[in-house]
């Protein structure tokens, strides 16, 4: 891999990936419309195009000699997708289709697709393997799964090699502290900075498999550089250990308040055996250790 394109390269995960690619001597192009990304996250050594996925056409990548495309751009998060499913569908489904067709037309060697563990819905087996049935509980979860299916179809019909990485609750440096795309740790951190109680949906006993962003970056690079064709295969990218939301709140400290109820899976827990065996992935992040450092960096 000499040249890569990263959609969503100004976002939380995408910008961390761009930095690692550039550190590894890879030439990087970023495509991001900055609707949720942050311009301050953009590595100055990358070539940046401020453009929406919806503005791509079949000739967008022709002549750029791109080896691998990392597709991270999306309208993410469950609750906002429930409130606005049509806008989310345009970006997450139509945008992904436009991207894949442009990659095929440009002769891109592989597309690494950022999928989501939300495709499982309320899983019934833990740890959950990739062969578990899919039953998304939100427009976002369904749209990301449709993106997976498009990737697999492009591998089978068009010969474009693809791979789908199903992320489990990613945390780490540059995660948002506010806005509709803020994750639970970001929400808690912002509330603590404002001396507010930590607001918890449902009873807080729901459990999540939290995965460190640098481990997700490593998974992307391993998937991109895997020597054999992957043909749309899906891999769980999760630590394989989960914590309750109450436990996360206790790690951060502060008073807890309950009130809002929301439809959500009660538990997520990845079986990451497949990623370890085939991709050689080995997640190293430790949530407890990271939160201690995170609190110090925020002064809380």
N, C-alpha and C positions, 0 to 999 in steps of 0.2 A: 504493500500500500504506500503510494507516494503522494497521492492527492485525494482529499476527502471533502465532502460537503456535509454540513451539519445544519439541518433545519431546527429552528428553536435554539440556535447557538448563543442567544443572549439571555436564555432562561437559566433556571437553577441547575438542572442536570446538564443541559447542553453546554453551558459556559465552562463547567468543570471538565467536560469531555474535550472541548476545544483546547483548553489549556494543556491537557495531557497529550493530545495529539501533536500540538506544536512543540512541546517539550521533547517529543519523540522524533522530531524532524519532519513531520508530515505537513505538507502545504494544505491549508484549510480555507474553505469558502463557507461563510455563514449566510443563511437565508432566514430572516426573522422579520415579522411585521411590527415588532415591539408592542403588540397589544397587551402582552403579559410579561414579556422580557424586559430587561433593564439595559439600556445602552452602556451603562458603566461596567457591565459584565463582559463586554466585548473585548476580546484580546486584540490589541493593536497590530499584532503580526498576522491576523487573519484578514481576508478580503470579505467585506461585509456588503450585503445587498438587503436593503429594507423593502421587502416585498411579501405579499400574502401568498399562501399556497394556492389560493383561488385565482391568482393572476398568472400562474404557470401555464405554459402550453407545451405541446410535444417537442418543441424546438428549444426550450429554455436552457437545457444543459448540453446541447450539441456543440462539439468543438472544444469543450473545456477539459477533456481528458480526465474525467473524474473516475477514480477506481471504486470508491465506496461512498454510499450515501447513508448517513445516520439520520433517521427520521424521528426527531423528538418533538417537533412543533405540533401543538394540539391545544384545544381549549379543554383544560383539565378540570377535575373535581366533579364530584357526584351531584351535590345539591344545586349548583348553578345550572347544570345540564337538565335537571328536572324543571327548573324555572324557565329555561329557554332552549328547548330541545332542537328547534329548527336551526338556529345559528350554530349550535354545537355540531349538528349533523353536517352542515356545509363544510366546516373546517376539518372535522375529524374523519369524515367519510369521503366527501367529494374532493377535499384537499389531498387526501392520501391517494385517491385514484389518479388525480392529475399528476402528482409526484411520481408515482410508479410508472405511468405511461411515459413521462419525460425521461425517466431513468432508462427504460427499455429503449427508447428512441436514440438515446445518447450512448448506448453500449456500456452502461455502468456494470461493473462486475458483480457487485453485491449491495443489497439494501438491508440495513440493520434497523428493524422497526421497534420502536418503544411501545410495547403492548402493556396490558394491565391485568393484575390479578383479580380485578373486579369482574372479569369474565366468568368467574366461578360462582358469583352470587353467594348464597348461603351454602357453603361447602358442607358435606356430611362426613368427609373422611379427613383426618389430620395425622401427620402432615399431608398436605394435598399435592398429588402428583399431576403432571400435565395431562394424563388420560382421564382425569375427573370430568364429569359432565359439566357443561357450561349453562349458566342460567343467570345472566346479568340482571341486576335489580335497579338499573338506572339507564337513561339514554346514553350517558358517558360510557358505562360499562359495555353496553351493546355496540356502540360506535367503535370503540377500540377493538372489540372482537371482530367486527366486520372488517376493520383494517387488516387484522391478522389473516382473515379469509381471502381478502384481496391479494395479500402478499403471496399466500400459498398458490392461489390461482395463477398469478403472474409467473411463478416458478414453473408451474405445470404447462401453461398455455403459451407463454411468451419466452420461456427459457431464462428469465431474469432471476438470478439466485437471490433468495431472501431468507431472513431469519427473524423470528419474533421473540422479544425478551419481555416476559411478564413480570413487571416490577411489583414489589410488595412494599408499600409505605416508605418511600425514600426520605431520608433526613440528611442534614449536613450543612456545610458552608454554603452561603448564599440563598438558603431557603427563605421564602417570603415571611415577613412578620405582619403583613396586613393584606387586605383585599380578598376577593372571592376565591383566590387560588392558594390561600394560606393553609398550611397543614397544622395539625393539632399542636405540635411543639412550637410552631411559630405563633399560633394564637396564644398559647400559654405564656410564652416569653414576652409578648407585647403586653399582655395583661399584668404580668409581674412588673414590667418597667413602668406601668401606669399605676402601680400599687392597687390593683384590682384583684378580686378573687378569681380563681380559675373556673371558667364556665364549662361544664361537662354535660354532654348530651346523654340521654337515657340514664342508666344507672352507673356508667363508668366501668362496668365489669367486662365490657366487650374487649376482646384481645386482638392485638395487631402485631404482625411480623414486621419490625422496623429494620430497614436496610440502609447502610451507610452509602452516601453518594459516590465515594471513591471506589467502593466495591462495584457499584453499578457502572461506573466509567470503565473499570477493568473488564467487566462482562462484555461491554460494547466492543472493546478493542479485541478481546479474544474471539468474539463472534465474527468480527470483520476480517481477522487474519487466519481463521480456521482454514486448513488446507483443502479439505474436502467440501463439496457442495452441500448446502444445508437445506435447500429445497422447501423453504417455508416452515421448517421445524420450529416449534415453540419451546421455550425454556423458562422455567421459574427462576426469577432472580430475587431471592429472599434469603435472609440470614438463616432461617430455620429455627428461630427462637422467637417467642412472642411475649408481650407484656400487656397487662390491662391498661386502659386509659387512666384509671385511678393510680396505678403504679407509676406511670409516667409523671402524673401530676405530683405525686409524692417525691419523686426524684428531683423535680424542680423546686418543690416547696411551695408554701402559700396555702391559703384557705381555698376550699372547693365549694362551688355552688352547682346545684342541679336544677333542671327545669325543662329544657327543650327535649322533646322526643323526636326521633327521626328513624326512618326505615334504613337499616344498614345491616350488613352481615355481622353476626355476633363474634365470629372468630376468623382470623386468617393466619395460616401457618404453612410456609412453603416446604415442600420436599424438594430440595435442590440437588438431589443425587444426579439427575441427568446433566445439569450444567457442569457439575464437578467432573463427571466421567467423560463427557464428550468435549467440552470446551476447556477443561482444566481450570475451572473457576474455583477460587478459594476465598470466600468473604472473610475479611479480617476485622471489620468494624465492631466496636463494643459500645452499645448504647449507654450503659451506665458511666463508663469512662468519658465518653464524648459529652454527655450532659454536664458533667462536672467542669470540663474545660469550657463548655459553652456558657455556663453561668458566669464563670470568671471573666470571659471576654465581654459579656454584656453588663458586668458589674452588678449582678443580682445574687 
